Structure formats: structure tokens, C-alpha cells
Amino acid sequence: MNPESKRKVTVEDLLRLKRAERPPAAFWTTFEAEIRAKQLSAIVNKRPWWHGLSRAAAVVTRYQLPFGAAAALAVTWAGVHYYSVSPSGVVRVQGPAPEAPVAAAAASRTAETAPVPVVLAETSVRRDTPAGVAQDQSARTAVVTATSSHITKAPSEVTVDAISKSPFADGISVSLADYRTPSAEVARRSVFGSDRDFEAGLAPARQAPSDPLARMDPAEERRARLLAPALPAYSATSRRALASDWIKSKSSSDDRMYESMDRGSSDRMLVGFRF
Amino acid sequence: MNASKALEKTLVASPERKLEADADLDVVRKVQAGDVAAFDALILKYRERVVGIIYNMTSNREDAADLAQDAFIKAFQSINRFQGQASFFTWLYRIAVNSTVTHLRKNRLRSFFSLEAVREDDPVSKELVDALTDKTGVGRDAFVRELQEKLNDAMQKLSIKHRTVVTLFEIDGLSHQEIAEVMDCSVGTVRSRLHYAKQLLQSELQPYLSK
């Protein structure tokens, strides 16, 4: 550094020195020729198709807020259109009278067993009563609309419009018809009227529990087999049925044959047959 | 008064730049209308500055020439997308800087210098070299060559973003606002990067600085 110089050199001064780094004039001649060739090739050559995609992406990026808002609006409209419940055209479920207690019983049963919360909805059930009975049967009954997790969100009231507009209208109508059709057997017997009725109705049909091995006591069987030749009436008066008649007769005949063997002599064995 | 004007010049674009931007917009409208030859005027006007920016970022004149040509071709191909919201040179600088940054990131491991000669006919550089050395003749040329290599070495030790900010502000003379537009960041970020980059350069070039 020149000590006589009074000028202070800073970083900015040193960086300003880089401004003086300039290419010679010949550089610009070559530069101009090359850029001319590239410009012509850019005009002649057809741009690939994916450049259009990048341009479309740029447009989407520029207007991402309106596009996003429109998409959100469309999704919301679709959700409302297909899953909304309009107040008009409500299909009222008019089932037979026993349906209410049946549903209530099923609800109580499910509430006891299912861990998931049960959604209850009040639905007015219009009961067809005979003439002369002035009793208002439009009792508000708690009806279970969903008893399990996968049907928790099932609507309690189904609109005709919603069904007819839905693309799954056929399937929904068939399922709804199946749901409305009461089980003839259940409705007639009223088995599910209550828990006690259900247990009482099914109790006679049940058989007492029996252990198959309880009838197969090996000691008793062996005793009967040994006593059968000596006491023919034993098997008949036995307290338990040990085996089938065929097995008993076969085993007793074998035992008799065994007992009739004469083992007196060592060189020969006499076998006597009795018929 | 002068200090406040200088500070304002560093923060916002100068009125001359605004007039220049208006003139560029007229030329751009011609190119967009189909006058392809009008784009040559823009190339002639900005080629030295674009090449200078890329050269100071890469420290390689061959890469600078290729990247500058590619930047002009990209601008020519995308001229219909230019809407005039920003000035043309800011738009062109952004294309050039983005192409250079992509190139530097691709060739991070391959970097070697290919330096231009320092022109001593520039009065500012002559005065600076006089202040740094009293040598003459071959010794002076060798000193200038060594200083040039040290400068480029210190610049290459900066990160790409800090190098870009230093190049645009200290060498090309853009304001903070214009740099923020080119680099798509805030003015505060530009200032922060500039301050940090200067600190690093000061520590690297300490032997050449006045005590």
C-alpha cells in the first residue's frame, strides 16, 4: 500500500474495482453472432408441448386464490346437494304398532351392549287405531336411528327428493324397502316384545345342556361289561344308558365267550359256543 | 442534504431509471406486436450489464456469455407474458439471476476462474490502484492481477444469495428496492444480506484495506 496516499480503501472501493473488469470488443462480436443464432433457432424450433403446461401452471399460480375459492365452493355445493335434508317431502315411517316396542327393545339391547353412543331421535309414529278409540296414539317414541359406529350418521328421516336426486336412488330405495318390511315371523310371535318375553319364548325350545362325556363313564362301563354275563338283568336295570343296544349285546356276547374258555390244559384250549 | 439524497437513491429507484423503464416498455410493446427486430435494441442496451452481473456471480467469462445469451433468449420467448407491472430491466435481471443461480447450484463442485482484464483507463480503478500500490510496470500489473484474484476468491466464498446482493448493489448499482424485486424478497432481507456479506468480505480482504 502506498503510505503517502491519503485515500482510505474500503470494501466498497475494492468491489468497485470489479466494475473495471470488462471484456474486450471482440467478445461482443462473438456474443452477438451467437445470440443471433440462438434467437433464430428459438423462432424456428417448435416449443415442446410441456411448455404449455408450465404456462398453465403459471396462470394457476397467479390466480390461485380465485381457483381455490371456486374449488371450495364447488365441493361445498356438491356436499350440500347430495347430503342435505330438505324439510319438504319427509317420508314418515308408518309401521305396525308392534314396531315401536320392537325398536325400543332393540334400542335398549344395543345400548346395553354397544360401547358406542347411541343417537336417539324423536319421531312421531302415527299408529292406525280402530275407529271409536279416541286415544291419541301419536306418542313420541324414542327410536334408535343408529346403533353402531358405521351407521351413526344415518338420517332419521329420508326425503323423497333426496332419494330421487341421488345417483344411488335405486339402491337406497331397495334398502329402505327392506328396512320397512317387518319380519313376518318376528312380528307374528312378538318375540322381541321385551327381554323377558324373548327369554320365555325361546326357553322351551332349548335343550338342557348335556355333557357327552358324562355318559361315557369308563368305570361304569367296565363294571357293566363284567357283570353282564353274571347278572343279565343288570344292564336292563342300569340307571344310565351306557351304550346302544347293539354295543351292549356285542360286548356281552364277547364276554361270555371269554368266560367260557377252558384253560385247564396247557397244550390245548377248548372253546365252547352257546347259541 | 446530499447524504439524504444518496440514501434515498440506495433505497428506491432513481427517476432516470423510471424514464428508462418507460422507454423500454414502448420497445417491448413493439416486440409483442410482432416487431422482432425491436428486441435487438434491448439486447444492445442491456448486454453489458447482464453479462457483468453474471460474470461477477460466476467469475467465469465463458459461463457468463452463455448464461447471458440464454437469459436474452428466455426473455424473447416469454416477451408476451411481460405485462409491464415491473420495469423491463428488473424482469430481465430476474431471468438472468435465476438462470445463474440454477447454473451455480448445478455446478457447485465445478468452479474455476476465467477472469477478464481490469481496464485501467477507468479513472476510478486507476485511482484505487494508485492508492494500493506504488509499483509501476510489470509489478503493478502483477499486483492488480493478484488483487483481482483475491477479490473473486472472496466473492466466491460468499453464498449465492449474498453474492447476488453484493453484485447487484455494489457493482451494478441497483437500489435496495430494485434488488428486492429482482430477488423476490423483502427490502429488509436485502439489507441484512448486504450487511453480512460486507462483513465477510472485510475479513477476507483485510490486507488490502486501510487501517
Interface residues (C-beta under 8 A of the other chain):
Chain A: M1 N2 E4 S5 R7 K8 V9 T10 V11 E12 D13 L14 L15 R16 L17 K18 R19 A20 E21 R22 P23 P24 F27 W28 T30 F31 E32 E34 I35 K38 Q39 A42 I43 R47 R55 A58
Chain B: V36 F39 I43 R47 E48 V51 G52 Y55 N56 R61 A65 A68 Q69 D70 F72 I73 F76 Q77 R81 L115 E116 A117 V118 R119 E120 D122 V124 S125 E127 L128 V129 D130 A131 L132 T133 D134 L147 Q148 L151 N152 M155 V166 E170 I171 K198 L201 Q202 L205 Y208 L209 S210
